[in-house]
Each structure stands twice: as structure tokens, then as C-alpha cells.
Amino acid sequence: GQNIDQPTEMTATEGAIVQINCTYQTSGFNGLFWYQQHAGEAPTFLSYNVLDGLEEKGRFSSFLSRSKGYSYLLLKELQMKDSASYLCAPSSDSWGKLQFGAGTQVVVTP
Amino acid sequence: GAVVSQHPSWVICKSGTSVKIECRSLDFQATTMFWYRQFPKQSLMLMATSNEGSKATYEQGVEKDKFLINHASLTLSTLTVTSAHPEDSSFYICSARPSEGRETQYFGPGTRLLVL
């Protein structure tokens, strides 16, 4: 079966750092994606990890530990526009089928 | 690059009618496309995996006769909601995975369906 767990909501101030943790259990594993979704819009791609370790891309970084079934998304120098839902999505097969977590709503305050 | 479009973006229809939603990859070919549904304040739920030239694979609990999927070319997949009812009102989103190399799925902007 599939089980994806991430916090429901996190609040931080502008300029701060926030780390969103995700644990997962999937019947197969072909990498893990993080997507950002603003209210009423479709998700946009942020990062993809298939090997253990940290991937850095500008203000956003993502970490993966396959043995622990664990990933995190790190958002640095938070901006108001970063207020959105962040979706953890492990890929479970070679076709790239994604299972989405419920998402973490990040609220950035002035 | 990697742009996916959906049409229509909004549709309102009467109960019992059928609605077709198109998903197109504009600047890449996609052997595999995916259809999701999202209810308010909930996560995306995968409905089916659509492979060009073959039958779609539906997730458990999704009625294949109600949600008809056709993936006739490497750039187009369609989802038809047949005999729509108010409980089918939702945000339908497609994604496309490039045929060559990349693992990433790119999402369309979504289609809001309201069934009266």
C-alpha cells in the first residue's frame, strides 16, 4: 500500500527558513518529487530526488533518504509568494505514477 | 519548455450530460499522461494512467465506463466524464511525462467542472 505523511500546516515569517518533512511507504520506488500548488491552481514542479542526499536549486533544496523512507523540502529566504501548499509525491513505478501526500500549507507572514 | 495545456478551463453542465476535457503537451511528446481529480482542500487523487496507443489503467474505485480516457497521439489525451452528476463536480488536472529521458511530470492548468 501507499502511505505518505507530511505536516498539515506550517507558519513562518518572511526571510526565514522552513523545513517540510515527508515520510513515505510505497510498494515500489522510482524517485520522489516535490510540487508547489497555489490555491486554485495546478501543481508546479520544484524538485526530484532519486538518489540519497541533498539537491539544491536556488532557495529550494530537497533531501532524500531511501532507506528511511524520508524526504524534506527546505525553503530559504521565504517570500510572501511562497505561501502555498507543498506536495510530497513518491513515484512508485517505471511509468512515473505519483502518489500525492495531503500537502503542507505554508503560510508566510510579514 | 514543458508546457501542458488543458481545455476547457471551466465547464458548467447539466446533470446527465457528458463533458470532454483535452490535455495537450505543447512542446514535447508524452507517451504517458495522467489524470487526477482534486476536491476542495484535499490532495490530488490519481484517477488513471493513459498510455499512447493502449488502454488506460484505472486506479481502484474509478469507474472506467464513466471516465473514458483516450490517448490517440503523443501530444493529446482526452477525459470524457459520461452522464455527469453533481458529485462529479471537481478540479480535474492532467499531467504529461516526456517520452525522452526526463522523469518529471508537468501539469496542465486544470479544468473546473461544475455539474448542476
Contacts between the chains, C-beta under 8 A, distances in Angstrom:
chain1	res1	chain2	res2	distance
A	30	B	103	7.3
A	31	B	103	5.7
A	33	B	104	7.2
A	33	B	105	7.5
A	35	B	107	7.7
A	41	B	109	7.1
A	41	B	110	7.1
A	42	B	93	5.1
A	42	B	107	4.2
A	42	B	108	6.1
A	42	B	109	5.2
A	42	B	110	4.6
A	43	B	44	7.1
A	43	B	93	7.6
A	43	B	107	5.1
A	44	B	107	7.1
A	45	B	104	5.5
A	45	B	105	7.6
A	45	B	106	6.6
A	45	B	107	7.9
A	48	B	103	6.0
A	48	B	104	5.8
A	50	B	103	7.2
A	87	B	43	6.8
A	87	B	44	7.2
A	91	B	103	6.9
A	95	B	32	5.5
A	95	B	49	5.9
A	95	B	51	7.5
A	95	B	97	7.8
A	96	B	32	6.3
A	96	B	34	7.9
A	96	B	97	4.8
A	96	B	103	6.0
A	96	B	105	6.1
A	97	B	34	7.1
A	97	B	46	6.7
A	97	B	49	5.9
A	98	B	34	7.3
A	98	B	46	6.9
A	98	B	95	7.9
A	98	B	105	6.5
A	99	B	46	6.9
A	100	B	36	8.0
A	100	B	43	4.7
A	100	B	44	4.6
A	100	B	45	7.8
A	100	B	46	7.8
A	101	B	43	6.4
A	102	B	42	7.3
A	102	B	43	4.6
A	103	B	43	5.5
